[in-house]
Each structure stands twice: as C-alpha cells, then as structure tokens.
Amino acid sequence: MASSVTQKILAIILFLFLGIFACKHNGNYDFPTPSKTNNTNNNSNPINSNLYDSICFDEQILPVLVSNCAKSGCHNDTDRQAGVVLISYESLMATISSQLLMQCIQDSGQMGMPRTVKLNALQVSLIQNWINQGMKKGIDCEGPCDTSNVTFSGIIRPIIQNSCLGCHTNSTTLLTDYSHIKALVTNGKLLCSINYSGACQPMPQGGVKLPPCKLKQFKIWVDAGAPNN
C-alpha cells in the first residue's frame, strides 16, 4: 500500500516537472507586438493615403452641366428654370437634390434633361459616382497632367464632348466630329477661343475656362498637327 502511494507521488512530481519545461517557451519566439499590426484598410492601402477625392466638381462635373444644362432658357442664373441653377457648385447644392438630379438626367422621356441631346452613359455614370462619393467639390482630383500621350480619341474628344457639345451639336459652329474640330484648328479659332485670347469668343461660353492641364494638352495636340489618332 505504501509502495502504491509512493508511486503516485512520484508520478505527480514527474508530471509537474515535465509541465514546467513544456510551458517554458523558446526565447527566440516572435510574439506579436502592437508595432507589427497591419494598419491598413480593406483595400490594402494605408489608411488616409488618398488625400484627394477621385472626382473634381469644377474640372469634371461642372463642364458637363454648364454645356448641357445651363444654356439660354434653361438652368442658368437668368432663366432659373424650375428654380434650378447649374452654373457653380454652390448654386447646384442650393437648388437641386442629388436624387432629383439623377432622375432628370436618367429620364429618357420628355421630362428628362437635357431636353435636346441626352447625356451619354459615361457622363451619367460620372455624375452618379460623384454623388456616391458625397458630392464633394474636390481638389486636384485628376492627378498629374498627362502630356506624353495626348491623342484625339483619348484626350481631346472627351474634353470637347463634356465641355462643348451641349452647345455645338445644333449650332452654326459644329464640333460633332473630327473634321469640324480640325477646321477650327486650321483657322486658329480653337486655341484662340479656349485660351480667351484675341478677338475670339471665349469658350466654353457661359462656363469656366478650361484648367491649365487641358489647355496644355490642346496645344500639344495642335502643335503635333492635330492628328486624328
């Protein structure tokens, strides 16, 4: 009986002895520390790394609205149709809600806006994305100015489409295709108008002057011979 008790005591001592060494960790084991935690968002980009909004109102949204919606008899500061004025960030925010704005530009019927030429899918998507981002005014949203790959299809035509076609689709000065635009390059009126120089009518009419980057891109394209590329 004493021998059995002694054996049990020895077994307990051996168990405790092995347990102590089993729990002792290797001094080289790398435990997580606060400095090694992953301080990133769900997109694997550092938090707050994007200092600017991705869509600029003045550079991207306003030209579309002024060219297509703020023409004579419509949503300019003089006519103020339905009390809506679309000539600036402040006037838009004060006179129309995001829901009503999207309803108007997406309506394909007679109640849709603009009444003449409807906005294309890319323009509608741009405005919707701007609304989804919180309808911010934005700063330097378009990033560095691309002056190395200025093509008619990739740079020049989209600018004209957003800033000019609202007026120059059914006017005496058409900008609906390359031949019309090239003619204005040849007679010098294109650069004269968009740079607000000489005796030319400043364009976009009733809108804001194109930003320096876009003016530079037009000059690069014109200096290259205004190719249809």
N, C-alpha and C positions, 0 to 999 in steps of 0.2 A: 504493500500500500504506500509506504514511504517512498519507495523507488518510483512508483507511478506519479506521485506528487512532484518529485524532483524532476522527472522527465517533462512534466507540464510546465514547470517553472523555467527550465532551460529552453523549452520551445518558445515561451513567451519572450524571454530575453533575446533569443536569436531573431525573432520576428521584429522586435523593436529595433535591434541593431541594424538589420537589413533595411528597415523602413527609413531610418535616419539617412543612410547613404543613398537610398533610392530617391529621396526627396531633394537631396542636395544637387543643384543644377551646375552645369558647366559654366565657369566664369566667363567664357567667351560667347555665351548665348546672347543674341542681339534682341533684347526686349523692345517692343515699340515705345517710342517716346513722342511727346507732342510735336516736336520739331520735324518728325518724319511722317506726319499725317498728310493725306492728299488734300490740299486746299484748292480744289478745282470744282467747276460746275459740271453739270451733266453732259456738256459738250466737250469736255476735256480741255477747255480753255481756261486760263487763270481768271479768277473772279475779278470783275471790273476792268478786264483788259480792253474792252471795247469802249473807248471814251466818247464816241460819237454815235448818233443814230445812223442807220443804214440808208435812210431816205430823207433827202432835204426838201423842205417845202418850197423855198424860193427857187431852187435850181431845177427841181424835177416836177413838182405838183403844180405850182402857180403858172408856169408857161402853158400847160395843158388847159387849165381853167380859163386863163385870160384869152387865149387864142380861140377857144371853142365856146365859151360861155359868157364872156364879158363884152361881147360886141354891142354895137349900137342897137338899142331896143331891148336889150336883154339884162344881164346881171352886172352892169357897170354902176358907177356911183351916181350917174344921172338918171337912168331909167329905173333901176332897182326893181325889176320885175319880181312880183310876189314878195317883195321886201328882202330879196336875197342879193347880196353884193359879193362878187368873187374877184376882187382886184388885189387883195392882200390877205395875209394870214389873219390879221385882226378882224377884217370885215367878214371873212368866211366863218371864223369862230363865233362871231356875234350874231350872224343872221341865218345859219342853217346847221342842222344836226347831222352827225355822221350817217345816221340811218336814212334820213331824207335825201341826203346827197347821193348815197349809193342807190336808193330806189329810183331816183331820177335818171342817173346815167346808165342804169341797167335795164330800164324800161325800153323795150323795142317799139312800143306803140307811139301814138301821137302825144302822149303825156311825157314821153321820155325826153331827156336833154342830152346834148343839144338838139334842136328841132330839125336841123338840116343834116349834117354829116355826124353820125353817132361816133362816139369814141371807140377805138378798136379794143380788142381783148387785152392787149398789153397795157394800154393806158388805164383801162378799168381795173386790171389786176394791180397796177402800181398804186392807184388811189386806195384800193382795198387794203393793200399791205401797209400803206402809210397810216390808215385808220387803225389797223390791227396793232401797230406799234405805238399807238397812243396819240396820234395826230400832233406830233411834235414839230417844232419849226426846224430843228436840226442845225448842225454846224459842220461844214466841211465833210458832208456825208459821202461824197462820191470818191474820196480818196485822191491819190496822186493823179495829176493830169497826164493822160496818155498822149504823147506827142510822137511816138515811134511807129505807130501803126494806124495812121489816120486814113481811113477808106471812106468812100461814098456810102457804101451799104452799111458799114458798121458804126460810123460816127456821124457823118454829115446828114444823111437822110433821116435818122431818128431825131436829130435836133430840129430839123425843118418840120418833121411830122408833128412833134409836140408843141413847137413854138409858133408855127406859121400857117399850117394847113387849115386851121379853123377859119381863117380869113381868105387864104389864097387857093381855095378849091373852086369857088364860083365868082372870082373877081377878074378884073382885066389883066392882073398880073398873076398868072398861074404858077404854082410850084408843085404840081402834082406828079411830075416825072423828071427824069434826068435832063431831058432836052430843054425844058423850061428853066431849070436851075442853071444849066451851063450857059444859056443865053444871057442871064443876068451876071454871070461871071465875066463873060466876054465884054459886055458893055460897061463893066465896072460898078454896076449898081448894087450888087450883092454885098461886097465888103464895105462900100460906102454907107449903105443903109444900116447894117448891123453894128458898125463902128460909130454911128452917129456923126459922121464926118461929111464935109462938103455940103452941097445943096440937096442931098438925098433925103427922102422921108425916113425918119428913124424907125427902125423895125426891131422887135415886134411892135406894131402900132398899138398904143394903149397899154402896153405891158412894160416889163422891166428889161433893161439892157441885158443881153446875154453875158454870163460870167466870163472873166478873163480866160479861163481854160478853153471854153467853147470858141471864143473869138480867135484864140491862138490856133486851135485845130482847123478852123475855117481858112485861116491864112496859109497854114502849112499845105492844106489840100489845094487851094488855089495856086500857090507858088509851084506846086508839083504838076500843074497843067489841068487841074480839076478832072482827074480821070474817073471814068465810070467803073470803079472797082469795088 
